[in-house]
Amino acid sequence: LVWGEGFNGPGGAEHVLELVKPFGLTNQNTMLEIGSGLGGGACVIVDKIKAYVDGVDFDPDLIDHAVAIAMLKGFDAKAKFRLVEPGALGLKPGFYDGCFIHDTLMAVEDKERLLETAVDAIKPGKSIVIADMFTGTSEPGNVAAASLSMELGDVFPCDVARIIAKLKSMNVDIRVSIDETDNCAAMARSAWSGVAGRLAKKQMDEETADALLYETEFWARRHEAYEAGELQMRRIVAFKSSDSL
């Protein structure tokens, strides 16, 4: 109702295609997506670029939905999804033509190990794109803490400096590191602006109404944290050294 079919946050099809541009994907390439969510992003990539996408996530409900939506759209031959543990992704070393990590790092305690695994999984000379949320400082402030308290699972917040430091330690060339908070907030406001019209055409059951109420409160607190500068959405683009073995 809010974000569009296959998506559970701001963005949508055009935003996903923009984020994965650094990979230079063709119909012969395979991309790794860590945090595949409801599967919408992977399906867009298969539909528009014809590339293969291996999606992994930590939530069984999200994986089940992603598998179902890929099958429904007829993309299941190229869009594959599987459930993993944050510390055991089970990835093929040097196999992928790019790695896309999004809306995921906050849920991972050992972020350094995840980054090591992700960089190891891509081919030399290929890129890793991170589009994720970070705290404005090394420890979350009160407004950020109030927002993070509404997350459904455990959270392990950190600032972007920790991620940048780890990437630099792995012979990775960072090309882009920018604050995308304003853009993310604008996309969220745009999505919510059309909700009332869509609701007028839908008869909601109690479960849907409760979920919508939760999402409304969740994003109200998220916007407060954005405006306070205590939470940030960041985009990082980095390339693995072509000398990596």
N, C-alpha and C positions, 0 to 999 in steps of 0.2 A: 504493500500500500504506500509506503513512504519512499523507499529507495529504488524500487523497480525489481522486476523478476530476476532472481539469481544474485541480488546484492543485499548486503546487510549494513551498508554505510554509504556516505556521500560518494559521488563520482559517477558511475555508470559507464556505458560502453566507450564513449569518446575519450573519457579520462583514462581508462585502462589502456587504450591504444596509444595514447600520448606517452604514458609511463613506460611502456615496453619498447618504444622506438629505439633506444640505444642498443637493443639486441640485434637489430637488422634482420629480423626473422623472415624466412621463406617457408614454402611448403615442405622443405626437406629438413627443417630444423626442429629441435625439441627443446622446450623451455621448462624450467623447474619453477613452480609456484609454491612458496611456503606461506601458508595462510590462505588456502584456496576458498575457504568460506562456503557460501552457497553455490559456488560453481559458475556464477555469471561471467566473471572475468575470463576464465578459461574458455568458455563457450564463445565469447566474443572474439577471442584470438583465433580459435579454430575456424569460426565463420568468416572473418574478414581477412585473415592472413593465411589460413590453411595450415598453420604450423601445428606441431604436436605439443601438448601440454601435460606434464606430470604434476598433478596437484596433491599436496599433502596438508593435513590439518590435524589438530589435536582433539577436535570435538566430533564424536560419532554421529550426532544428529546432523551437523553440517555436511559431513561426508556423505551420509545417506541421501540428503537432499541433492547434493552436487551430482552424485551418480544418477539419480532419478532424472534430473533436468537435462543432463547430457544425453541420456537415452531417449528422452522425449523429443529432443531437438535433432536426434540422429547424429550427434557428435561423439558418441561413446567410443568410436574407433580411434579417435585422436585425443580426446580429453579423458584422462585417466585420473582417478582420485583414490587415495588410501589414507587410512587412519594411522598416525604415528605417535610416538612419545617424543617430547621435546629433546630428550637426550639420546634418542636412537632413531634417527631419520632413515637409516638404511639406504643411503644414496650411492649411486655408481660414481666412483672418482673419475674426473675428467670427461664426463659424458655429455653434459648439457651445454647448449649454446647461449645460455643466459639464466640468471636466477632472479626471480622477483619475490621479495619479501615484503609483506604489507600487513598492517594491523595484527601483528603477531608478537613482536619482541617484548611487549609489555607482559605477555603471558608466560614468558620463558625466564626461568631463574638464571641458568647458566648461558648467558647470551654469547659469551666468548666461544664456547664450544659449538653453539649453533652456527656462528659465523665461520668458524674453522671448517665445519662440515660443508656449509654452503659453498664457500670459496673452493674447497677441494673438489666439489662436484662439477664445477664448470671447467670448460676447456681453457687452456692458456690463451690470453688475448681477449677473452670474452668478458662480459660485464655482469655486475650485480647491481640491481636497483632496489633500494629500500625506501618505502613510503610508509612511515610509521609515526607513532605518537611518543613524545618524550616530555619529561618534566623540564621546566625552565631553568631549574637549578639542580644540584646534585641530589637534594632531598625534596620531596613534594611539599608545597605549602598547604595551608588549610583549605583553600578553595579547590586545589587539585585533589587533595585527599577526599573531599566531599564528593567530587565527581567519580573518582576511582572506586569509591565505596559501592557504587552501583554496578560495577562490572560483575558479571555472573560467575566468573571463576577467579582463581587466585591471580594477583598481579604483582609484578616485580619491577616497579618503575625505575627509570634511570634517565640521565640527561644525555644529549647527543654526543658530548665529548667522550664518553666512555666507548661508544661505538666507533667513532672516528679513530680513537687511539688504537683500538683493536685492529681495525682494517689496515691502518698504516704499518702495524707490526707484522703484517702478513704479505708484504711485497705487493700491495694493492695500490693502484694509482687512483686517488680520489679526484674526479673531474667536477662533480657538482655536490654542493651541500647547502641547501637553501631552506628557508622557512616558508612553508606552504599553508600556514595556519589561516591566513585571511582567505585564501582560495578555498580551502576546505570548509570554512564557516559559510562562505557564500554559496557553495554547492549544497550544503545542508539546509540553509534558509530557502533556497530555490525549491528543493524537494518538499519541504514542509509546506510551502506556499500553495501547493496543489493538492494537499491532502484533503481539505474540506470538500472540494468538488468531487473527489473520488469516493469519499465516504458517503456522500449523498446518494450515490448509485449502488451502494452495497449494504446489505442487511447483515449486521455484525452479530455473532454469537458472543457470549460472555467471555470466553477465552480470548477472542480477538480484541475485544474492548479492553480487557485487562492488559494485554500485551501492548496495545497502542498507548494506554495511559502510562505504562512503565517507560516506553520509548520516549514519550513526550517529556517526562521528568528527567530521564537520562540525558537528553540533549539540551535541556535547559541548564543543567549543571555543567555539562561539557562546554557550552558557550560561555558560561561565567568563568570557567577556568581559562578558556582561550583569551577572553577579554582582560583577565588579570595577568596574563603572561605566564601563568603557572603550568599550563600544558601547551605544547606546540606540536603541530604536524610538520614533519621534516621530510625532504626528499634528498636522497644520497645516490649518486651514480659513481661507481668505481669499476676499474678494469683490472683484471688479473694479469700479472706480468706474462708476456709471451715467452719469457725464459723459464716460467714455472714448470716443474717436472711433475 
